[in-house]
Amino acid sequence: MALMLIAVLSGCSSWGNRDPEYLASYEAPPLKIPPGLDNPTGPSPVLIAVPEMRIPAGDELDPAPPRVASTAGKQDANAYIAWSAEGAYLMVKDTPDSVARRLSYAIKNSGMTMLQTSDSGSYKFHYTQPPPPGKDEGFFSHMAFWRSRPEYLDFSGTFMTSLKPDGENTRVYLLFGNGEACDTAGSEHILGIFMERLG
């Protein structure tokens, strides 16, 4: 029994010291193709190009549905909210010059404060969102914490509009007062007000 164990262990140790087979391999010369035959070709790689997109920021990463009213039947509407790689915008079926004039009236008639005007329709204005009905409740109403209350988001602030022609129509984008792109929720809220005025 002892002799058999010694033989087996010595055999295992000899196997463990052997070099891998690939170390004994060698490089073969290139394949010789007879005259009149084509060289073998491997599969060509497939190149996939993806256009560069704007990186979403802020609440654009939130997959929540739009907060504005439904824009169903937008083909028949004069103004409706749409979405692009640049964010939410208000599509108005009118020329930029006409939209600029109408937008100026919409800002003033919506209770917003016009801060700066421009012939191109780049208006700077301040918006103060009115409190929702029933926000100023009594003491005991606030104690009823078990009652469900809808989430209240205040979109008050200073904003700017940016008009871009789109064929025979015009896109109205909303920017913050410093010129940066407005978040999706704020754009949908304020552009929704303009949509009711321009629609």
C-alpha positions in Angstrom: 0.0 0.0 0.0 2.8 2.4 0.9 4.6 1.6 -2.3 1.5 2.4 -4.3 1.1 5.8 -2.6 4.7 6.7 -3.2 4.3 5.8 -6.9 1.1 7.8 -7.2 2.5 10.9 -5.5 5.6 10.9 -7.5 3.6 10.7 -10.6 1.4 13.7 -9.6 4.5 15.7 -8.8 6.0 14.9 -12.2 2.8 16.0 -13.9 2.7 19.2 -11.9 6.2 20.2 -13.0 5.5 19.8 -16.7 5.4 23.0 -18.8 2.1 24.0 -20.4 1.6 22.9 -24.0 1.4 26.4 -25.4 5.0 27.0 -24.5 6.1 24.3 -27.0 4.0 25.8 -29.8 5.5 27.7 -32.7 4.3 30.2 -35.2 3.5 28.7 -38.6 4.4 30.6 -41.8 1.6 32.4 -43.6 -0.8 30.3 -45.7 0.2 30.0 -49.3 -2.7 30.6 -51.6 -2.4 28.8 -55.0 -2.7 31.1 -58.1 -6.3 31.9 -59.2 -7.7 31.7 -55.6 -8.7 34.5 -53.3 -7.2 35.1 -49.9 -9.5 34.0 -47.1 -11.2 36.9 -45.3 -12.5 37.0 -41.8 -15.8 38.7 -40.8 -15.6 42.5 -41.1 -16.4 44.4 -37.9 -19.7 46.2 -37.6 -19.3 49.9 -36.8 -22.2 51.3 -34.7 -22.4 55.1 -34.6 -24.7 56.8 -32.0 -25.4 60.5 -32.3 -24.3 62.6 -29.3 -27.1 63.6 -27.0 -27.3 66.3 -24.3 -26.8 64.8 -20.9 -30.0 65.2 -18.8 -29.8 67.2 -15.6 -31.8 67.9 -12.6 -35.3 66.5 -12.4 -35.0 65.3 -16.0 -33.5 62.1 -14.5 -36.9 61.5 -12.7 -39.1 59.2 -14.8 -42.3 60.8 -13.5 -44.9 61.8 -16.1 -45.4 65.4 -17.1 -47.2 67.6 -14.6 -49.0 69.7 -17.3 -52.5 69.2 -18.5 -52.9 66.6 -21.3 -52.0 67.9 -24.7 -54.1 65.2 -26.5 -55.3 66.4 -29.9 -52.3 68.7 -30.3 -52.6 68.5 -34.1 -55.7 70.7 -33.8 -54.3 73.0 -31.1 -52.5 76.3 -31.9 -50.0 75.7 -29.1 -48.9 72.6 -27.3 -46.0 71.4 -25.1 -43.5 69.0 -26.7 -40.2 67.5 -25.7 -36.8 67.4 -27.5 -33.1 66.7 -26.6 -33.0 70.4 -25.5 -35.8 69.9 -23.0 -39.5 70.8 -22.9 -40.7 73.6 -25.2 -44.0 75.2 -26.3 -44.7 74.7 -30.0 -46.8 77.6 -31.4 -48.2 77.4 -34.9 -47.2 80.9 -35.8 -44.2 82.9 -37.0 -41.5 84.0 -34.5 -42.4 87.7 -34.9 -46.1 87.1 -34.2 -45.3 84.8 -31.3 -43.0 87.4 -29.8 -45.8 90.0 -29.8 -48.4 87.5 -28.4 -45.9 86.2 -25.8 -45.4 89.8 -24.5 -49.1 90.2 -23.9 -49.3 86.8 -22.3 -46.6 87.6 -19.8 -48.3 90.9 -18.8 -51.8 89.5 -18.7 -50.8 86.5 -16.6 -49.8 88.7 -13.7 -46.1 88.3 -14.3 -43.7 91.3 -14.0 -41.8 92.1 -17.2 -38.2 92.9 -16.4 -36.6 93.1 -19.9 -37.9 93.1 -23.5 -36.4 92.3 -26.8 -37.5 92.3 -30.4 -36.4 88.7 -30.8 -38.9 87.6 -28.1 -36.2 87.0 -25.5 -38.2 88.4 -22.5 -37.0 88.4 -18.9 -39.8 88.3 -16.3 -40.5 87.5 -12.7 -43.2 84.9 -11.9 -44.9 84.7 -8.5 -46.9 81.5 -8.1 -50.1 82.0 -6.2 -50.7 79.7 -3.2 -53.0 76.8 -3.8 -56.6 77.0 -2.4 -56.9 75.8 1.1 -53.2 76.3 1.9 -53.8 78.6 4.9 -55.7 76.2 7.1 -56.4 76.4 10.8 -54.3 75.0 13.6 -56.4 71.8 14.0 -56.3 71.2 10.2 -52.5 71.1 10.4 -52.7 68.7 13.3 -54.6 66.2 11.1 -51.4 64.8 9.7 -53.0 61.6 8.6 -54.9 63.5 5.8 -53.2 63.2 2.4 -52.2 66.5 0.9 -51.1 66.9 -2.7 -47.4 67.9 -3.1 -47.1 71.7 -3.5 -44.2 72.9 -5.6 -43.4 76.6 -5.8 -42.1 77.6 -9.2 -41.7 81.3 -8.4 -38.6 83.0 -9.8 -37.1 85.0 -12.6 -37.1 83.4 -16.1 -36.3 84.2 -19.7 -37.9 83.0 -22.9 -36.0 81.9 -26.0 -37.7 81.6 -29.4 -36.5 79.3 -32.2 -38.1 79.0 -35.6 -39.3 75.5 -36.6 -40.4 75.6 -40.2 -43.6 77.7 -40.2 -43.9 77.3 -36.5 -42.0 78.6 -33.4 -40.5 76.9 -30.4 -40.6 78.7 -27.1 -38.0 77.5 -24.6 -37.9 78.6 -20.9 -34.6 79.6 -19.3 -33.7 80.7 -15.8 -33.0 84.4 -15.2 -29.2 83.7 -15.5 -29.6 82.2 -19.0 -29.3 78.5 -18.0 -31.8 75.9 -19.1 -34.8 75.6 -16.9 -35.7 72.3 -15.3 -38.5 70.2 -16.8 -41.0 70.8 -14.0 -40.6 74.5 -14.1 -40.8 74.7 -17.9 -43.9 72.6 -18.0 -45.6 74.7 -15.3 -44.9 78.2 -16.8 -45.1 77.1 -20.5 -48.5 75.6 -19.6 -49.7 79.1 -18.6 -48.5 80.4 -21.9 -50.1 77.5 -23.7 -53.5 78.5 -22.3 -53.0 82.1 -23.4 -51.6 81.3 -26.9 -53.7 78.2 -27.6 
